[in-house]
Amino acid sequence: WTARQVDRIANAIAKDDRLLMLEGHHANGCESLTAEEVIDACLLRGLPSKMTLSMQDMRRCLTNHLAMTSQIPETFDPAQQGSFLMHLP
């Protein structure tokens, strides 16, 4: 059960990353996202949150995360992309 939950969350992150990149957020530093959207995205991905960083730093972390995920080759198996993302720093 736990493994399926982790896979579900990982795949949700991968899907959300693709949508954020399609909307161009990685190119504009996530500036068009609301503060709540940035906080939610950082928390979901395990990135530093508002407890330790300013909003600008959180936007930078999310932008860096999207930059890393944008480098995943198109030929990478989509079924395993979520697992791959869970191992990013």
N, C-alpha and C positions, 0 to 999 in steps of 0.2 A: 504494500500500500504506500509506504513512504517513498519508495523509488518512483512510483507513478506520480506522486504529488510533486516531487522535485523535477521530474521530466515535464510535467504540465507547466510549472512555473518557469522553467528554463525556456520552454517553447513560447510561452507568453512574452517573455523578455525579448526573444529573438524576433517575434512578430512585431512587437512594439518598436524595436530598434529599426526594423525595415521601414515601418510607417513614418517614424521620425525622420529618417534619412530621405524618404520620398518627399516629405514636406519641406526638406531643405534645412532642418534645424541644425544639422551638423555644420553647415556652411555659414550660419549666422550666429554661432556661439550660443544657440538655444535662447536667444534674446526675445523671440516672439512667444515663448512659453510663459504661462503665468507662474508666479512664485509657487503656488500649490502644485502645479504640474511638475515643476522642477523637483520639488521636495518629494513628491510621490515617485517620480522616476528614479531619483537617487536612492530612496529607501528600497524600492523593488530590486534594484541592481546591487544593493549592498555598498553603494558609494557613500562617501562621507556626507553627513546631513547637517541640517541647520544647527545642531547642537555643537558642532565643532568648526563649522565654516560659515563664511558670509554667503549671501545669495550669489554674488558674482563668482566666488570660488566654486560653489555647487554647479553653476552653469558651466564653468570651465571643466570640472570633473566629468559632467555628463557629455559635454562636447568631445572630450578626450576619449571617453568610452565609445561614443559613436564613431569617432575616427578609427579606433581599433577594429570595431566590428565591420566597418566598411571595407576593411582590407581582407576579409574572408572571401576566398575565391568563389565565384559563382558556381563552380563545379562541386563545391563542398556539399556533402549529403545533408539536405535540409532536416532529415530526421535526427541527425547528430549535432546540428548546429547549436541547439540549446545546451547540450552537454558541454560543448566546446566553450560557449560563452560563460558557463558557470566556473570555468577554470582560469578565466582572465584575471589579471591582477587588479 
